[in-house]
Amino acid sequence: MNADLQDLYQEIILEHNRSPRNSGVLEDATGEAHGNNPLCGDRVTVHVRVEEGNVADVRFDARGCAISIASASMMTEALKGKTVADASDASARFVAGLTSKDAIDGDGLGELAALSGVRKFPARVKCATLAWHTFCAALNGSGEEVTTE
């Protein structure tokens, strides 16, 4: 990755950390889940409202590192408005892109490629994927806390 692209990606992550999108409680959520990354101290709650098979709204409340908060912010932007099936698929592709040898498939996921550099730091992958796993738990209504351990 060239230095200009790396600088851009770092700026995108920092901007989402400084000004997270869709942060806060969603009062009329149809699903909610809590996530915990004990290694880093990240904690996230994801609220989702599904209407007619679509992710009508998704919000998060988080405390944690810049990677965790930026990933949650970007996740809400990428998944809001998608069908439940497409949002689940996008979530699986994103997590696979950080945990496998394949690069993140950015098709339709916007700025998420900025998080691809996290792959070089295995401990930080958990920070970047916590909100995504928590989103899936909120969709499924499992009620169990998602943990990275």
KEKENU-821777 format. One record per residue (C-alpha): x, y, z; residue in three letters; residue number from 1. Coordinates in steps of 0.05 Angstrom, whole numbers, plus 5000, padded with zeros to 4 digits. Layout:
BEGIN
x  y  z  type  seq
X  Y  Z  ALA  NUM
...
END
This chain:
BEGIN
x  y  z  type  seq
5000  5000  5000  MET  1
5030  5067  4981  ASN  2
5040  5121  5033  ALA  3
4986  5168  5006  ASP  4
4933  5113  5009  LEU  5
4956  5092  5078  GLN  6
4950  5164  5102  ASP  7
4880  5169  5073  LEU  8
4858  5105  5107  TYR  9
4887  5128  5174  GLN  10
4850  5194  5167  GLU  11
4784  5158  5152  ILE  12
4792  5116  5215  ILE  13
4810  5177  5257  LEU  14
4751  5217  5230  GLU  15
4701  5161  5247  HIS  16
4732  5156  5316  ASN  17
4727  5231  5328  ARG  18
4657  5238  5299  SER  19
4623  5170  5300  PRO  20
4562  5163  5256  ARG  21
4498  5133  5284  ASN  22
4523  5132  5355  SER  23
4471  5127  5410  GLY  24
4412  5087  5433  VAL  25
4357  5068  5385  LEU  26
4293  5072  5426  GLU  27
4249  5032  5378  ASP  28
4300  4977  5364  ALA  29
4274  4908  5345  THR  30
4340  4876  5366  GLY  31
4398  4892  5412  GLU  32
4462  4857  5431  ALA  33
4523  4872  5474  HIS  34
4594  4857  5455  GLY  35
4658  4854  5496  ASN  36
4731  4850  5477  ASN  37
4765  4837  5545  PRO  38
4835  4840  5515  LEU  39
4828  4912  5492  CYS  40
4771  4934  5538  GLY  41
4724  4949  5480  ASP  42
4649  4946  5496  ARG  43
4594  4957  5446  VAL  44
4519  4953  5444  THR  45
4487  4949  5376  VAL  46
4414  4968  5366  HIS  47
4378  4950  5302  VAL  48
4308  4963  5276  ARG  49
4284  4917  5221  VAL  50
4223  4936  5180  GLU  51
4195  4893  5125  GLU  52
4259  4853  5119  GLY  53
4305  4914  5116  ASN  54
4353  4945  5165  VAL  55
4314  5009  5174  ALA  56
4363  5036  5226  ASP  57
4424  5013  5264  VAL  58
4460  5049  5320  ARG  59
4514  5033  5369  PHE  60
4538  5055  5437  ASP  61
4611  5040  5448  ALA  62
4670  5051  5493  ARG  63
4737  5029  5467  GLY  64
4795  5041  5421  CYS  65
4795  5082  5357  ALA  66
4793  5019  5313  ILE  67
4732  4992  5349  SER  68
4693  5057  5347  ILE  69
4711  5073  5275  ALA  70
4692  5003  5253  SER  71
4624  5008  5288  ALA  72
4612  5076  5257  SER  73
4630  5052  5187  MET  74
4589  4989  5198  MET  75
4525  5028  5212  THR  76
4534  5069  5149  GLU  77
4548  5007  5107  ALA  78
4490  4965  5132  LEU  79
4433  5015  5142  LYS  80
4381  5007  5087  GLY  81
4404  4938  5065  LYS  82
4359  4878  5067  THR  83
4372  4833  5127  VAL  84
4402  4780  5080  ALA  85
4448  4831  5047  ASP  86
4469  4861  5114  ALA  87
4485  4791  5141  SER  88
4524  4775  5078  ASP  89
4562  4841  5081  ALA  90
4579  4828  5154  SER  91
4605  4758  5139  ALA  92
4646  4784  5080  ARG  93
4677  4840  5123  PHE  94
4696  4793  5179  VAL  95
4723  4742  5130  ALA  96
4764  4797  5097  GLY  97
4799  4812  5163  LEU  98
4806  4741  5187  THR  99
4826  4704  5123  SER  100
4880  4712  5071  LYS  101
4831  4744  5023  ASP  102
4827  4820  5021  ALA  103
4764  4856  5044  ILE  104
4714  4855  4988  ASP  105
4696  4928  4985  GLY  106
4639  4920  4936  ASP  107
4583  4961  4966  GLY  108
4619  4972  5032  LEU  109
4647  5041  5020  GLY  110
4703  5065  5066  GLU  111
4711  4997  5100  LEU  112
4774  4983  5060  ALA  113
4807  5032  5108  ALA  114
4805  4978  5160  LEU  115
4843  4927  5117  SER  116
4909  4948  5148  GLY  117
4885  4919  5214  VAL  118
4899  4850  5186  ARG  119
4973  4862  5200  LYS  120
4957  4865  5274  PHE  121
4919  4802  5295  PRO  122
4901  4829  5364  ALA  123
4868  4890  5331  ARG  124
4826  4847  5285  VAL  125
4782  4832  5346  LYS  126
4773  4907  5356  CYS  127
4751  4917  5284  ALA  128
4703  4857  5282  THR  129
4670  4864  5350  LEU  130
4613  4910  5327  ALA  131
4601  4866  5266  TRP  132
4593  4803  5308  HIS  133
4549  4842  5355  THR  134
4506  4867  5298  PHE  135
4493  4795  5275  CYS  136
4473  4776  5346  ALA  137
4425  4836  5349  ALA  138
4394  4813  5283  LEU  139
4387  4741  5308  ASN  140
4360  4762  5376  GLY  141
4406  4713  5413  SER  142
4409  4757  5475  GLY  143
4477  4729  5493  GLU  144
4537  4775  5502  GLU  145
4585  4771  5443  VAL  146
4657  4763  5464  THR  147
4721  4761  5426  THR  148
4751  4709  5473  GLU  149
END
